Amino acid sequence: MTVTINGSTGIAGVDGSAGTPAIQGGDTNTGMFFPAADTISFTTAGTEDVRIDSVGEVTRFNTNPGGVTIKRTDGVNSNGWLNFVGSDDVVDGSVRMATDAANALTFQTAATERARIDSSGNLLVARTSVVNQGRISVDMLGGTNVGLSVVNTNGGNTGNFCNFARSDTTVIGAIQQNGASAVTYSTSSDYRLKEDIAPMTGALAKVALLKPCTYKWKVDGSDGQGFIAHELAEVVPQCVTGEKDAVDAEGNPVYQGIDTSFLSATLAAAIQELHQIVQAQAAEIAELKANLP
């Protein structure tokens, strides 16, 4: 094989292989070779590790540890950067190790952190700490007053924005688009999931025990109306989550919540019971009128 060395072509005429690279140092099985037209490969210990093909794609073949490893060699265990630079040589975005949290991966745009995955696997967007033990925490950005937007891009007026599933992946609830201008919030209610189905009784008595009230929120003094969680739990416990006066390990309040949608069946049954009472009273009144002299 002829090797040409001159001022215009440099070193030419030899392609080499992974075991015997065309360009090598003192280690004869480590270097650079040319496996195909318009393609450059790099080999170590006789094994091809990295290839740059004719369209500029970079492939790493070594599977241990696999992928691409970016390592700092200056003894600093932070700020390991992967930068994305436009044709104007300006850094448009970055991925790096966080400087203020061990084993966190952060994502930046315009030299500002926008999101991170922390050492516990929590995804944080526009913030650096977890809120209320949530696995995903999203802050509102700028003045848009929108924390999270979910957009249906399939061009139709139906589809699920979000599914909620058990650990076995069975969907138990969803947020769905309902036509062009509405959203439906659904929870499982299929008859095939239920047994011992029976008509509700005593609903009117339950409604009589409810304590609807008005109030002001302490945080801003705004007006509200509804129920107090622990009072509602005494009548319809399915409406309430959490325990009265609960606190976490640090003594911070863990507040109760209410889902008043679970009241709808009780209210519907109470209206039916009231309707029956009204009908019975109307029949009695009609009979009394018919017997008047």
Secondary structure, DSSP 8 states (H G I E B T S, - for coil): ---EEETTTEEES--B-SSSBSEE-SSTTSEEE--STT-EEEEETTEEEEEE-TT--EEE---SS-S------SS--S--EEEEE-TTS-EEEEEEE-SSSTT-EEEEETTEEEEEE-TT--EEES-SS-STT-SEEE---TTS--S------SSSSEEEEEEEE-TT--EEEEEEEESSS-EEEEE---GGG--S-----SHHHHHHH---EEEE-TTT--EEEE--HHHHHTT-GGGEES-TT-B-TTS-B---EE-GGGGHHHHHHHHHHHHHHHHHHHHHHHHHHHT--
